[in-house]
Amino acid sequence: MLQLLYGAIFGEIFMILSFLFKTPFRKLVIITLDRVKRGRGPAVVKTVAATLLLLLASSLHSVYKIRRRSFEAGGGGGGGVVNPTDQVLMSNHVLEASLLGFVLFLSLMIDRLHHYIRELRLLRRAVESAKKQSRSFGNGINGIATEQNKALMEEIATLRSKVKELESECEVKGSRAKGLEAEVETLKKQSEGFLMEYDRLLAENQNLQSQL
């Protein structure tokens, strides 16, 4: 179970990193996500997410049961001692719950990054089309009558304001993308911390097994 979770985490981190660089793999990932979000894809994704949430709830419940059993074994005085076997089990459940939560969080990050990338593409296309229309209007102004010239000038002003709005939106999306890049770096550091914690738990498990 833990190996599958680690594999899923590294796969999701690799997908997030692929969004940061313009490579053929990035296009492949975006096309794959576009197809996943069509047809029965969303239902399958929701089913998998619900399954992971159930596993997360089960792990947290197991930790609660172990803590409660240790509390009852200590006489209910708040100083219950966890025996070595329960301590190993609780550590395993805590690690599993942490990894499940991390997988769900990275899945949400991938979904949001994909959404923002699609919005940026649409905004860029709209800006380019608006610029082309404003240029075509500007080239044809000289041969138009005075009244039509005024109307076209108003349309051009409107289009320019729209272009400015779209460019400002692009800047906002770009800043969001930079923020997401910072979050990806933070998540990468957190994953390294989880790996170090996993190594520490393995060492403690070996020590406990040797003591047993």
C-alpha atoms as an extended CHARMM CRD file, in Angstrom:
* protein
*
       212  EXT
         1         1  MET       CA              0.0000000000        0.0000000000        0.0000000000  PROA      1               0.0000000000
         2         2  LEU       CA              2.7280000000        2.4420000000        0.9720000000  PROA      2               0.0000000000
         3         3  GLN       CA              4.7080000000        1.6420000000       -2.1790000000  PROA      3               0.0000000000
         4         4  LEU       CA              1.6520000000        2.4020000000       -4.3180000000  PROA      4               0.0000000000
         5         5  LEU       CA              1.1260000000        5.7070000000       -2.5080000000  PROA      5               0.0000000000
         6         6  TYR       CA              4.7570000000        6.6950000000       -2.9730000000  PROA      6               0.0000000000
         7         7  GLY       CA              4.5090000000        5.8150000000       -6.6540000000  PROA      7               0.0000000000
         8         8  ALA       CA              1.3530000000        7.9150000000       -7.0120000000  PROA      8               0.0000000000
         9         9  ILE       CA              2.9870000000       10.8610000000       -5.2140000000  PROA      9               0.0000000000
        10        10  PHE       CA              6.0860000000       10.8190000000       -7.3940000000  PROA      10              0.0000000000
        11        11  GLY       CA              3.9380000000       10.4660000000      -10.5120000000  PROA      11              0.0000000000
        12        12  GLU       CA              1.8360000000       13.4730000000       -9.5190000000  PROA      12              0.0000000000
        13        13  ILE       CA              4.9340000000       15.5360000000       -8.7090000000  PROA      13              0.0000000000
        14        14  PHE       CA              6.3450000000       14.6550000000      -12.1290000000  PROA      14              0.0000000000
        15        15  MET       CA              3.0820000000       15.7810000000      -13.7720000000  PROA      15              0.0000000000
        16        16  ILE       CA              3.1290000000       19.0710000000      -11.8550000000  PROA      16              0.0000000000
        17        17  LEU       CA              6.7290000000       19.6960000000      -12.8720000000  PROA      17              0.0000000000
        18        18  SER       CA              5.8420000000       18.9570000000      -16.4950000000  PROA      18              0.0000000000
        19        19  PHE       CA              3.3750000000       21.8840000000      -16.4060000000  PROA      19              0.0000000000
        20        20  LEU       CA              6.2470000000       24.2890000000      -15.6970000000  PROA      20              0.0000000000
        21        21  PHE       CA              8.1580000000       23.6420000000      -18.9340000000  PROA      21              0.0000000000
        22        22  LYS       CA              7.0050000000       23.7000000000      -22.5630000000  PROA      22              0.0000000000
        23        23  THR       CA              7.8290000000       20.1860000000      -23.6790000000  PROA      23              0.0000000000
        24        24  PRO       CA              6.0370000000       17.5740000000      -25.8100000000  PROA      24              0.0000000000
        25        25  PHE       CA              5.2860000000       15.6690000000      -22.6070000000  PROA      25              0.0000000000
        26        26  ARG       CA              3.4310000000       18.7220000000      -21.2850000000  PROA      26              0.0000000000
        27        27  LYS       CA              1.1590000000       18.7000000000      -24.3370000000  PROA      27              0.0000000000
        28        28  LEU       CA              0.6130000000       14.9600000000      -23.8880000000  PROA      28              0.0000000000
        29        29  VAL       CA             -0.3390000000       15.4370000000      -20.2260000000  PROA      29              0.0000000000
        30        30  ILE       CA             -2.7520000000       18.2740000000      -21.0640000000  PROA      30              0.0000000000
        31        31  ILE       CA             -4.3890000000       16.2600000000      -23.8620000000  PROA      31              0.0000000000
        32        32  THR       CA             -4.7120000000       13.2590000000      -21.5350000000  PROA      32              0.0000000000
        33        33  LEU       CA             -6.3380000000       15.3750000000      -18.8170000000  PROA      33              0.0000000000
        34        34  ASP       CA             -8.6950000000       16.9150000000      -21.3770000000  PROA      34              0.0000000000
        35        35  ARG       CA             -9.8440000000       13.4450000000      -22.3720000000  PROA      35              0.0000000000
        36        36  VAL       CA            -10.1240000000       12.3090000000      -18.7520000000  PROA      36              0.0000000000
        37        37  LYS       CA            -12.5010000000       15.2030000000      -18.0280000000  PROA      37              0.0000000000
        38        38  ARG       CA            -14.8460000000       14.1210000000      -20.8200000000  PROA      38              0.0000000000
        39        39  GLY       CA            -17.4590000000       11.3830000000      -20.8810000000  PROA      39              0.0000000000
        40        40  ARG       CA            -17.2090000000        8.9560000000      -17.9840000000  PROA      40              0.0000000000
        41        41  GLY       CA            -13.8330000000       10.2880000000      -16.8590000000  PROA      41              0.0000000000
        42        42  PRO       CA            -15.1480000000       12.6380000000      -14.1310000000  PROA      42              0.0000000000
        43        43  ALA       CA            -17.2410000000        9.8410000000      -12.6180000000  PROA      43              0.0000000000
        44        44  VAL       CA            -14.2080000000        7.5300000000      -12.4790000000  PROA      44              0.0000000000
        45        45  VAL       CA            -12.0570000000       10.2750000000      -10.9330000000  PROA      45              0.0000000000
        46        46  LYS       CA            -14.7180000000       10.9930000000       -8.3010000000  PROA      46              0.0000000000
        47        47  THR       CA            -14.9430000000        7.2820000000       -7.4850000000  PROA      47              0.0000000000
        48        48  VAL       CA            -11.1750000000        7.0300000000       -7.0120000000  PROA      48              0.0000000000
        49        49  ALA       CA            -11.1490000000       10.1870000000       -4.8760000000  PROA      49              0.0000000000
        50        50  ALA       CA            -13.9830000000        8.8340000000       -2.7190000000  PROA      50              0.0000000000
        51        51  THR       CA            -12.0740000000        5.5680000000       -2.2710000000  PROA      51              0.0000000000
        52        52  LEU       CA             -8.9560000000        7.4470000000       -1.1580000000  PROA      52              0.0000000000
        53        53  LEU       CA            -11.0280000000        9.5060000000        1.2760000000  PROA      53              0.0000000000
        54        54  LEU       CA            -12.4860000000        6.3200000000        2.7340000000  PROA      54              0.0000000000
        55        55  LEU       CA             -9.0030000000        4.8640000000        3.1530000000  PROA      55              0.0000000000
        56        56  LEU       CA             -7.8730000000        8.1000000000        4.8080000000  PROA      56              0.0000000000
        57        57  ALA       CA            -10.8280000000        8.0020000000        7.1910000000  PROA      57              0.0000000000
        58        58  SER       CA            -10.1060000000        4.3230000000        7.9590000000  PROA      58              0.0000000000
        59        59  SER       CA             -6.4570000000        5.0890000000        8.7940000000  PROA      59              0.0000000000
        60        60  LEU       CA             -7.4250000000        7.9810000000       11.0440000000  PROA      60              0.0000000000
        61        61  HSD       CA            -10.0380000000        5.8070000000       12.7510000000  PROA      61              0.0000000000
        62        62  SER       CA             -7.4420000000        3.1000000000       13.3660000000  PROA      62              0.0000000000
        63        63  VAL       CA             -5.1290000000        5.6730000000       14.9740000000  PROA      63              0.0000000000
        64        64  TYR       CA             -8.0090000000        6.8360000000       17.1500000000  PROA      64              0.0000000000
        65        65  LYS       CA             -8.8050000000        3.2540000000       18.2070000000  PROA      65              0.0000000000
        66        66  ILE       CA             -5.1930000000        2.6060000000       19.1920000000  PROA      66              0.0000000000
        67        67  ARG       CA             -5.0200000000        5.8190000000       21.1910000000  PROA      67              0.0000000000
        68        68  ARG       CA             -8.2950000000        5.0290000000       22.8890000000  PROA      68              0.0000000000
        69        69  ARG       CA             -7.1760000000        1.4890000000       23.7380000000  PROA      69              0.0000000000
        70        70  SER       CA             -3.9560000000        2.8230000000       25.2510000000  PROA      70              0.0000000000
        71        71  PHE       CA             -5.9340000000        5.3960000000       27.2130000000  PROA      71              0.0000000000
        72        72  GLU       CA             -8.2320000000        2.7000000000       28.5930000000  PROA      72              0.0000000000
        73        73  ALA       CA             -5.2650000000        0.4800000000       29.4130000000  PROA      73              0.0000000000
        74        74  GLY       CA             -3.7610000000        3.3110000000       31.4520000000  PROA      74              0.0000000000
        75        75  GLY       CA             -6.8390000000        3.4710000000       33.6500000000  PROA      75              0.0000000000
        76        76  GLY       CA             -8.3980000000        6.5320000000       31.9790000000  PROA      76              0.0000000000
        77        77  GLY       CA             -6.0780000000        8.9210000000       33.7610000000  PROA      77              0.0000000000
        78        78  GLY       CA             -4.7550000000       10.5280000000       30.6100000000  PROA      78              0.0000000000
        79        79  GLY       CA             -1.3760000000        8.8280000000       30.8920000000  PROA      79              0.0000000000
        80        80  GLY       CA             -1.9920000000        5.7240000000       28.8350000000  PROA      80              0.0000000000
        81        81  VAL       CA              1.1450000000        4.0040000000       27.5230000000  PROA      81              0.0000000000
        82        82  VAL       CA              1.1590000000        2.6270000000       23.9850000000  PROA      82              0.0000000000
        83        83  ASN       CA              2.7760000000       -0.7900000000       23.8030000000  PROA      83              0.0000000000
        84        84  PRO       CA              5.4650000000       -1.3190000000       21.1370000000  PROA      84              0.0000000000
        85        85  THR       CA              3.1890000000       -3.2570000000       18.7920000000  PROA      85              0.0000000000
        86        86  ASP       CA              0.4560000000       -0.6140000000       18.8950000000  PROA      86              0.0000000000
        87        87  GLN       CA              3.0650000000        2.0990000000       18.5050000000  PROA      87              0.0000000000
        88        88  VAL       CA              4.3330000000        0.5190000000       15.2890000000  PROA      88              0.0000000000
        89        89  LEU       CA              0.7870000000        0.0800000000       13.9980000000  PROA      89              0.0000000000
        90        90  MET       CA             -0.1080000000        3.6540000000       14.8750000000  PROA      90              0.0000000000
        91        91  SER       CA              3.0140000000        4.9950000000       13.1550000000  PROA      91              0.0000000000
        92        92  ASN       CA              2.1380000000        2.9700000000       10.0750000000  PROA      92              0.0000000000
        93        93  HSD       CA             -1.4190000000        4.2940000000       10.0360000000  PROA      93              0.0000000000
        94        94  VAL       CA             -0.2360000000        7.8850000000       10.5600000000  PROA      94              0.0000000000
        95        95  LEU       CA              2.2030000000        7.5760000000        7.6670000000  PROA      95              0.0000000000
        96        96  GLU       CA             -0.4620000000        6.0190000000        5.4610000000  PROA      96              0.0000000000
        97        97  ALA       CA             -2.9410000000        8.7760000000        6.3100000000  PROA      97              0.0000000000
        98        98  SER       CA             -0.3170000000       11.4410000000        5.5840000000  PROA      98              0.0000000000
        99        99  LEU       CA              0.4880000000        9.9260000000        2.1990000000  PROA      99              0.0000000000
       100       100  LEU       CA             -3.2030000000        9.6100000000        1.2940000000  PROA      100             0.0000000000
       101       101  GLY       CA             -3.7900000000       13.2520000000        2.1800000000  PROA      101             0.0000000000
       102       102  PHE       CA             -0.7470000000       14.2530000000        0.1420000000  PROA      102             0.0000000000
       103       103  VAL       CA             -2.0040000000       12.2770000000       -2.8770000000  PROA      103             0.0000000000
       104       104  LEU       CA             -5.3950000000       13.9910000000       -2.6870000000  PROA      104             0.0000000000
       105       105  PHE       CA             -3.7920000000       17.4130000000       -2.3230000000  PROA      105             0.0000000000
       106       106  LEU       CA             -1.5110000000       16.8790000000       -5.3260000000  PROA      106             0.0000000000
       107       107  SER       CA             -4.5030000000       15.6690000000       -7.3580000000  PROA      107             0.0000000000
       108       108  LEU       CA             -6.2810000000       18.9110000000       -6.5570000000  PROA      108             0.0000000000
       109       109  MET       CA             -3.1750000000       20.8860000000       -7.5500000000  PROA      109             0.0000000000
       110       110  ILE       CA             -2.9870000000       19.0760000000      -10.8940000000  PROA      110             0.0000000000
       111       111  ASP       CA             -6.6650000000       19.7910000000      -11.5660000000  PROA      111             0.0000000000
       112       112  ARG       CA             -6.2540000000       23.5160000000      -10.7700000000  PROA      112             0.0000000000
       113       113  LEU       CA             -3.0590000000       23.8390000000      -12.8320000000  PROA      113             0.0000000000
       114       114  HSD       CA             -4.7490000000       22.2030000000      -15.8050000000  PROA      114             0.0000000000
       115       115  HSD       CA             -7.7230000000       24.5530000000      -15.4240000000  PROA      115             0.0000000000
       116       116  TYR       CA             -5.5260000000       27.6620000000      -15.2930000000  PROA      116             0.0000000000
       117       117  ILE       CA             -3.4780000000       26.5670000000      -18.3130000000  PROA      117             0.0000000000
       118       118  ARG       CA             -6.6540000000       26.1410000000      -20.3610000000  PROA      118             0.0000000000
       119       119  GLU       CA             -7.8870000000       29.5780000000      -19.2880000000  PROA      119             0.0000000000
       120       120  LEU       CA             -4.5650000000       31.1620000000      -20.2320000000  PROA      120             0.0000000000
       121       121  ARG       CA             -4.7450000000       29.6150000000      -23.6900000000  PROA      121             0.0000000000
       122       122  LEU       CA             -8.2650000000       30.8980000000      -24.2460000000  PROA      122             0.0000000000
       123       123  LEU       CA             -7.2970000000       34.3820000000      -23.0690000000  PROA      123             0.0000000000
       124       124  ARG       CA             -4.2730000000       34.4880000000      -25.3580000000  PROA      124             0.0000000000
       125       125  ARG       CA             -6.3860000000       33.4670000000      -28.3450000000  PROA      125             0.0000000000
       126       126  ALA       CA             -8.9380000000       36.1380000000      -27.5010000000  PROA      126             0.0000000000
       127       127  VAL       CA             -6.2020000000       38.7730000000      -27.2020000000  PROA      127             0.0000000000
       128       128  GLU       CA             -4.6970000000       37.7930000000      -30.5530000000  PROA      128             0.0000000000
       129       129  SER       CA             -8.0710000000       37.8820000000      -32.3130000000  PROA      129             0.0000000000
       130       130  ALA       CA             -8.8720000000       41.2580000000      -30.7480000000  PROA      130             0.0000000000
       131       131  LYS       CA             -5.5280000000       42.6660000000      -31.8700000000  PROA      131             0.0000000000
       132       132  LYS       CA             -6.0820000000       41.4120000000      -35.4170000000  PROA      132             0.0000000000
       133       133  GLN       CA             -9.5270000000       43.0130000000      -35.5120000000  PROA      133             0.0000000000
       134       134  SER       CA             -8.1970000000       46.3320000000      -34.2100000000  PROA      134             0.0000000000
       135       135  ARG       CA             -5.4310000000       46.3020000000      -36.8430000000  PROA      135             0.0000000000
       136       136  SER       CA             -7.8810000000       45.5520000000      -39.6520000000  PROA      136             0.0000000000
       137       137  PHE       CA            -10.1210000000       48.3530000000      -38.4700000000  PROA      137             0.0000000000
       138       138  GLY       CA             -7.1390000000       50.7310000000      -38.2620000000  PROA      138             0.0000000000
       139       139  ASN       CA             -6.0510000000       49.9480000000      -41.8400000000  PROA      139             0.0000000000
       140       140  GLY       CA             -9.5190000000       50.5180000000      -43.2670000000  PROA      140             0.0000000000
       141       141  ILE       CA            -10.2690000000       53.7990000000      -41.5150000000  PROA      141             0.0000000000
       142       142  ASN       CA             -8.7870000000       56.0360000000      -44.2680000000  PROA      142             0.0000000000
       143       143  GLY       CA            -11.3110000000       54.9880000000      -46.9000000000  PROA      143             0.0000000000
       144       144  ILE       CA            -14.4900000000       55.2870000000      -44.8030000000  PROA      144             0.0000000000
       145       145  ALA       CA            -16.8650000000       58.2160000000      -44.4910000000  PROA      145             0.0000000000
       146       146  THR       CA            -16.8300000000       60.5410000000      -41.4920000000  PROA      146             0.0000000000
       147       147  GLU       CA            -19.8280000000       59.0380000000      -39.6730000000  PROA      147             0.0000000000
       148       148  GLN       CA            -18.6300000000       55.5000000000      -40.2280000000  PROA      148             0.0000000000
       149       149  ASN       CA            -15.1530000000       56.6060000000      -39.1840000000  PROA      149             0.0000000000
       150       150  LYS       CA            -16.4790000000       57.7540000000      -35.7900000000  PROA      150             0.0000000000
       151       151  ALA       CA            -18.3470000000       54.4940000000      -35.2560000000  PROA      151             0.0000000000
       152       152  LEU       CA            -15.2630000000       52.4730000000      -36.1220000000  PROA      152             0.0000000000
       153       153  MET       CA            -13.1170000000       54.5690000000      -33.7970000000  PROA      153             0.0000000000
       154       154  GLU       CA            -15.5310000000       53.8170000000      -30.9590000000  PROA      154             0.0000000000
       155       155  GLU       CA            -15.3880000000       50.1100000000      -31.7710000000  PROA      155             0.0000000000
       156       156  ILE       CA            -11.5940000000       50.2430000000      -31.8390000000  PROA      156             0.0000000000
       157       157  ALA       CA            -11.5280000000       51.9790000000      -28.4530000000  PROA      157             0.0000000000
       158       158  THR       CA            -13.8200000000       49.2940000000      -27.0630000000  PROA      158             0.0000000000
       159       159  LEU       CA            -11.6540000000       46.5340000000      -28.4850000000  PROA      159             0.0000000000
       160       160  ARG       CA             -8.5150000000       48.1330000000      -27.0970000000  PROA      160             0.0000000000
       161       161  SER       CA            -10.0600000000       48.3210000000      -23.6520000000  PROA      161             0.0000000000
       162       162  LYS       CA            -10.9790000000       44.6620000000      -23.9420000000  PROA      162             0.0000000000
       163       163  VAL       CA             -7.4280000000       43.8390000000      -25.0030000000  PROA      163             0.0000000000
       164       164  LYS       CA             -6.0800000000       45.6870000000      -21.9640000000  PROA      164             0.0000000000
       165       165  GLU       CA             -8.4870000000       43.8070000000      -19.7140000000  PROA      165             0.0000000000
       166       166  LEU       CA             -7.4600000000       40.4970000000      -21.2420000000  PROA      166             0.0000000000
       167       167  GLU       CA             -3.7850000000       41.3630000000      -20.8710000000  PROA      167             0.0000000000
       168       168  SER       CA             -4.3250000000       42.2680000000      -17.2190000000  PROA      168             0.0000000000
       169       169  GLU       CA             -6.1300000000       38.9610000000      -16.7370000000  PROA      169             0.0000000000
       170       170  CYS       CA             -3.1890000000       37.1970000000      -18.3830000000  PROA      170             0.0000000000
       171       171  GLU       CA             -0.8400000000       38.9040000000      -15.9360000000  PROA      171             0.0000000000
       172       172  VAL       CA             -3.0370000000       37.8150000000      -13.0290000000  PROA      172             0.0000000000
       173       173  LYS       CA             -3.0610000000       34.2440000000      -14.2890000000  PROA      173             0.0000000000
       174       174  GLY       CA              0.7090000000       34.4300000000      -14.7470000000  PROA      174             0.0000000000
       175       175  SER       CA              1.1550000000       35.5440000000      -11.1570000000  PROA      175             0.0000000000
       176       176  ARG       CA             -1.0830000000       32.6830000000      -10.0620000000  PROA      176             0.0000000000
       177       177  ALA       CA              1.0380000000       30.2970000000      -12.0830000000  PROA      177             0.0000000000
       178       178  LYS       CA              4.1580000000       31.6170000000      -10.3400000000  PROA      178             0.0000000000
       179       179  GLY       CA              2.4290000000       31.1320000000       -7.0080000000  PROA      179             0.0000000000
       180       180  LEU       CA              1.6180000000       27.5700000000       -7.9860000000  PROA      180             0.0000000000
       181       181  GLU       CA              5.2530000000       27.0360000000       -8.9290000000  PROA      181             0.0000000000
       182       182  ALA       CA              6.2370000000       28.1700000000       -5.4450000000  PROA      182             0.0000000000
       183       183  GLU       CA              3.6480000000       25.7790000000       -3.9930000000  PROA      183             0.0000000000
       184       184  VAL       CA              5.1010000000       22.9560000000       -6.0920000000  PROA      184             0.0000000000
       185       185  GLU       CA              8.5430000000       23.6490000000       -4.6550000000  PROA      185             0.0000000000
       186       186  THR       CA              7.0420000000       23.6340000000       -1.1640000000  PROA      186             0.0000000000
       187       187  LEU       CA              5.2960000000       20.3350000000       -1.8860000000  PROA      187             0.0000000000
       188       188  LYS       CA              8.5470000000       18.9200000000       -3.1830000000  PROA      188             0.0000000000
       189       189  LYS       CA             10.2560000000       19.8460000000        0.0720000000  PROA      189             0.0000000000
       190       190  GLN       CA              7.3670000000       18.3470000000        2.0230000000  PROA      190             0.0000000000
       191       191  SER       CA              7.6860000000       15.1080000000        0.0550000000  PROA      191             0.0000000000
       192       192  GLU       CA             11.3640000000       14.9780000000        0.9450000000  PROA      192             0.0000000000
       193       193  GLY       CA             10.3760000000       15.4890000000        4.5710000000  PROA      193             0.0000000000
       194       194  PHE       CA              7.9040000000       12.6270000000        4.3060000000  PROA      194             0.0000000000
       195       195  LEU       CA             10.6230000000       10.3920000000        2.8860000000  PROA      195             0.0000000000
       196       196  MET       CA             12.9360000000       11.2690000000        5.7650000000  PROA      196             0.0000000000
       197       197  GLU       CA             10.1150000000       10.6060000000        8.2350000000  PROA      197             0.0000000000
       198       198  TYR       CA              9.4230000000        7.2760000000        6.5330000000  PROA      198             0.0000000000
       199       199  ASP       CA             13.0900000000        6.2790000000        6.8710000000  PROA      199             0.0000000000
       200       200  ARG       CA             12.9970000000        7.2760000000       10.5300000000  PROA      200             0.0000000000
       201       201  LEU       CA              9.8500000000        5.2080000000       11.1120000000  PROA      201             0.0000000000
       202       202  LEU       CA             11.4500000000        2.2240000000        9.4000000000  PROA      202             0.0000000000
       203       203  ALA       CA             14.4780000000        2.5620000000       11.6590000000  PROA      203             0.0000000000
       204       204  GLU       CA             12.2350000000        2.7580000000       14.7310000000  PROA      204             0.0000000000
       205       205  ASN       CA             10.2860000000       -0.2570000000       13.4850000000  PROA      205             0.0000000000
       206       206  GLN       CA             13.4930000000       -2.2560000000       13.1300000000  PROA      206             0.0000000000
       207       207  ASN       CA             14.5950000000       -1.1760000000       16.5970000000  PROA      207             0.0000000000
       208       208  LEU       CA             11.2320000000       -2.2060000000       18.0650000000  PROA      208             0.0000000000
       209       209  GLN       CA             11.3750000000       -5.5490000000       16.2670000000  PROA      209             0.0000000000
       210       210  SER       CA             14.8650000000       -6.1390000000       17.6200000000  PROA      210             0.0000000000
       211       211  GLN       CA             13.6540000000       -5.2490000000       21.1270000000  PROA      211             0.0000000000
       212       212  LEU       CA             10.6780000000       -7.5980000000       20.7540000000  PROA      212             0.0000000000
